[in-house]
Amino acid sequence: MAKIKRDLYFIGFGNMAQAIYQRMDQSVYENIFLVEKSSQRIKEIKKMDSIGSGEFCLSHHTKIIKKLSKNKVTDFDIILIAVKPTQIKSVCIQIKGLTKSPFVISIAAGVNTSKITKYLDYSTDRIARTMPNLCAKKGMAITGIFYNGRNNSIKKTTHGSMISKIFTSIGQVLWVEQESDLNSITAISGSGPAYIYYIMNAMIDAAVEIGLKRSDAQRLVVQTIIGAGETGKDIDNLGSEIIKVSSKGGTTEKAISIFKQKKLDTIIKQAVKAAYKRSKELSK
Ligand SMILES: NC(=O)c1ccc[n+]([C@@H]2O[C@H](COP(=O)([O-])OP(=O)(O)OC[C@H]3O[C@@H](n4cnc5c(N)ncnc54)[C@H](OP(=O)(O)O)[C@@H]3O)[C@@H](O)[C@H]2O)c1
């Protein structure tokens, strides 16, 4: 049987869509359409392409368009919605106006599938919701995926494997059975890169205050965080590891004692819980 060739549509081609486009396997799609309404953004995309800026280069089967073309989209095609959460409704109105019902994947934070199903008048098995993060740019994201309330079995379906293929191109994936878990994922890995940047920034400032050049401070902090992340992957009990590496009367012990005294762990938990609460409010 001949393999079905699908088209992929990105609706909204901002930062996240660009990161996915650059890393995904584009050859599995017949055509890729970048549906972008901002003329300024279209100019930027064309300019980046013409100067081959960074890794950006449009493939031969990619076309930039301003609107979905009503009769061109088929039931086999995939639409990846990558606009701001407040713009989702108007995008859904466009999709609803199509003659066919393509499969829809949303990366918008806080817009739940029941809202999207309502806007589209679709069944839930035609919609997946995901939560990637900024690290997509370097292929180091982790994306929470909710599709149809099932976990292991769904990954093996055609749509499940298509979703996996797109998001493993930007890093790891974590399938969830309950959509509400995406609120927790938003509070941890969705917003998480900014928490780490905050800590990095404070460490860089501290390094400068104790005499280092800012450029050296930045290198030391960045590499320490990358290294700690890599080595931390293999440590089961981080609490005991901290005790193990803190020699009695030494420097690490001294610094950790300040974290404990100021209750840094409580502050971090409060921040994560506030993000979680906000994510729940936004998805109502
Ligand atoms: N950045 C992150 O770390 C992150 C993480 C996880 C999820 N997300 C989600 O990813 C989504 C995209 O974020 P982003 O930062 O990539 O957004 P962005 O840079 O603002 O890109 C969205 C683009 O879509 C365009 N657009 C809006 N409505 C459109 C329509 N109807 N048709 C065609 N194009 C349209 C916008 O144009 P205008 O500017 O003219 O409106 C803009 O150029 C958001 O929903 C966000 O919640 C982001």
The ligand as a Tripos MOL2 file, in Angstrom:
@<TRIPOS>MOLECULE
LIG
   48    52     1     0     0
SMALL
NO_CHARGES

@<TRIPOS>ATOM
      1 N1          8.5240   30.2360   24.6700 N.am      1 LIG1
      2 C1          8.4330   29.1920   25.4960 C.2       1 LIG1
      3 O1          9.2780   28.8630   26.3110 O.2       1 LIG1
      4 C2          7.2140   28.3090   25.3900 C.ar      1 LIG1
      5 C3          7.2190   27.0810   26.0740 C.ar      1 LIG1
      6 C4          6.1230   26.2530   25.9270 C.ar      1 LIG1
      7 C5          5.0440   26.6490   25.1600 C.ar      1 LIG1
      8 N2          5.0630   27.8530   24.5590 N.ar      1 LIG1
      9 C6          3.8860   28.2490   23.7760 C.3       1 LIG1
     10 O2          4.2560   28.3730   22.4220 O.3       1 LIG1
     11 C7          3.3500   29.2620   21.7800 C.3       1 LIG1
     12 C8          4.1420   30.1400   20.8420 C.3       1 LIG1
     13 O3          5.0760   30.9060   21.5810 O.3       1 LIG1
     14 P1          6.1580   31.7980   20.8340 P.3       1 LIG1
     15 O4          6.9880   32.3990   21.8950 O.co2     1 LIG1
     16 O5          6.8000   31.0190   19.7500 O.co2     1 LIG1
     17 O6          5.1660   32.9140   20.1770 O.3       1 LIG1
     18 P2          5.4910   34.1100   19.1900 P.3       1 LIG1
     19 O7          6.9770   34.2660   19.0340 O.co2     1 LIG1
     20 O8          4.6340   35.2730   19.5640 O.co2     1 LIG1
     21 O9          4.9570   33.5560   17.7670 O.3       1 LIG1
     22 C9          3.6240   33.4720   17.3950 C.3       1 LIG1
     23 C10         3.5060   34.0120   15.9660 C.3       1 LIG1
     24 O10         2.2310   33.6340   15.4690 O.3       1 LIG1
     25 C11         1.6730   34.7380   14.7620 C.3       1 LIG1
     26 N3          0.2120   34.5600   14.6850 N.ar      1 LIG1
     27 C12        -0.7110   34.8890   15.6110 C.ar      1 LIG1
     28 N4         -1.9590   34.5630   15.1890 N.ar      1 LIG1
     29 C13        -1.8200   34.0030   13.9530 C.ar      1 LIG1
     30 C14        -2.7190   33.4630   13.0130 C.ar      1 LIG1
     31 N5         -4.0300   33.4610   13.2340 N.pl3     1 LIG1
     32 N6         -2.2330   32.9830   11.8630 N.ar      1 LIG1
     33 C15        -0.9030   33.0140   11.6130 C.ar      1 LIG1
     34 N7          0.0210   33.5100   12.4700 N.ar      1 LIG1
     35 C16        -0.4280   34.0040   13.6340 C.ar      1 LIG1
     36 C17         2.1060   35.9230   15.5920 C.3       1 LIG1
     37 O11         1.9570   37.1220   14.8950 O.3       1 LIG1
     38 P3          1.6480   38.4810   15.7640 P.3       1 LIG1
     39 O12         2.9150   38.7610   16.5070 O.co2     1 LIG1
     40 O13         1.3360   39.4940   14.6990 O.co2     1 LIG1
     41 O14         0.4970   38.1800   16.6430 O.co2     1 LIG1
     42 C18         3.5650   35.5460   15.8780 C.3       1 LIG1
     43 O15         4.4090   35.9240   14.8170 O.3       1 LIG1
     44 C19         2.6270   30.0400   22.8960 C.3       1 LIG1
     45 O16         1.2780   29.6400   22.9540 O.3       1 LIG1
     46 C20         3.3390   29.6260   24.1610 C.3       1 LIG1
     47 O17         2.4300   29.4820   25.2430 O.3       1 LIG1
     48 C21         6.1320   28.6840   24.6230 C.ar      1 LIG1
@<TRIPOS>BOND
     1     1     2 1
     2     2     3 2
     3     2     4 1
     4     4     5 ar
     5     4    48 ar
     6     5     6 ar
     7     6     7 ar
     8     7     8 ar
     9     8     9 1
    10     8    48 ar
    11     9    10 1
    12     9    46 1
    13    10    11 1
    14    11    12 1
    15    11    44 1
    16    12    13 1
    17    13    14 1
    18    14    15 2
    19    14    16 1
    20    14    17 1
    21    17    18 1
    22    18    19 2
    23    18    20 1
    24    18    21 1
    25    21    22 1
    26    22    23 1
    27    23    24 1
    28    23    42 1
    29    24    25 1
    30    25    26 1
    31    25    36 1
    32    26    27 ar
    33    26    35 ar
    34    27    28 ar
    35    28    29 ar
    36    29    30 ar
    37    29    35 ar
    38    30    31 1
    39    30    32 ar
    40    32    33 ar
    41    33    34 ar
    42    34    35 ar
    43    36    37 1
    44    36    42 1
    45    37    38 1
    46    38    39 2
    47    38    40 1
    48    38    41 1
    49    42    43 1
    50    44    45 1
    51    44    46 1
    52    46    47 1
@<TRIPOS>SUBSTRUCTURE
     1 LIG1         1 GROUP 0 **** ****
